[in-house]
Amino acid sequence: MAKALGLDFGTTNTVLALTNDGITSDSVSFTSAAGTADSMRTALSFMKDAKLGAGALKVEAGHAAIRQFIDNPGDARFLQSIKTFAASALFQGTLVHARRFQFEDLMEVFLKRLEVYAGDGWPTQAQRIVTGRPVHFAGASPNPDLAIERYNTALTRLGFPEIHYVYEPVAAAFYFAQHLTQDATVLVADFGGGTTDYSIIRFEKNAGKLSAVPVGHSGVGIAGDQFDARIVDHLVAPEIGKGSKFKSFDKILDVPSNYYTSFSRWNQLSVFKSSKEFADLKQLVRQSLEPEKLELFIDLVDHDEGYPLYQAVSATKMALSSQDEAEFSFSPLGAAGRTSVKRRDFESWIAADLAKIEDALDDVLTKTNTSADQVDKVFLTGGTSFVPAVRRIFTERFATDRIESGGEMVSIAHGLALIGERDDIAMWTA
């Protein structure tokens, strides 16, 4: 019987895993109204339901949340990328159908829905929950202690006697190391939705038992969601008023850019609709020199077009991973919502972000006094590792035959579960 549950609570997707015998592991399977899957989109949807009683909400998570949101336009409140609020002291909750939810409430509700979807597959006898955490949380001024406090509150409510935290790239490294045939110094680069994390670990096998010495880690709060934001900023924001002006008394002023920061980031967009910022934007229309653009902005938010936009941006970014040019298609934007995007332009938009990702790599190599030649294996995991410009950061430094990838969706959760079965778990925890 597995004594530990590995939880990869991701910005984009969440995966849970259990070991069979301390050596192999399986993902927990979830069955919801949207079907059966081994991973769940980190998303929630809330909708009033008279059948449940006055004030009660019908809550769905993951793919079922997306389905409820699409099937009930205007009635369902949809939240995604909630992990990015974990370390933000500025996030003091959000109103959902007149009820306030703090971060820990959202995390608890999400995981309890997954427990329902897992049914008999939920590990009711597990003594430990081993949860991944980024090296650096996402956000402008992240507070990691606050994030862990919020995680603890939510996870304690699920009733696990032991709660442990392991750096996400360490878990991915442990998963990867199960397949090593000889001793190796391994660099893991984990590209999530909100963060990029690095870890260097020295793995050795003695008498068939895997041992490891953590060498160092680093990271930065930039990853796939930031790349998405750059696409939105260049293709969508100008069409809905970014760079436009408004008249205040006898002055001509710029429309505040913070409106577009919120619009281009999925986690912020999920709470933008109920914010004072959005109310202020509506008031600004009558003073705008291009009111039709701000009206379009308001319509997109009012009609919950954030998720369709997310799908359109993700499809374009994915296509650019294998093509030099791809189409961006988002019909609510009108004629401007159908355009061609060249990979070289996309790479120019994310150049500053790529530089920070590379700086974090330099940081872990420098502070551990590790040269590229001393790294035996490089393990790339996470969807953003498929972006050619990201991959070049590694192919320009390390021999191609040393670079491996795989398990983009499951490596962290399975590594966490395997670590959770070990007697020396303390040496792995953050």
Summary of the structure (lengths in Angstrom):
residues: 430
radius of gyration: 22.3
end to end distance: 25.4
largest distance: 80.3
contacts: 1472
relative contact order: 0.15
helix: 44%
strand: 27%
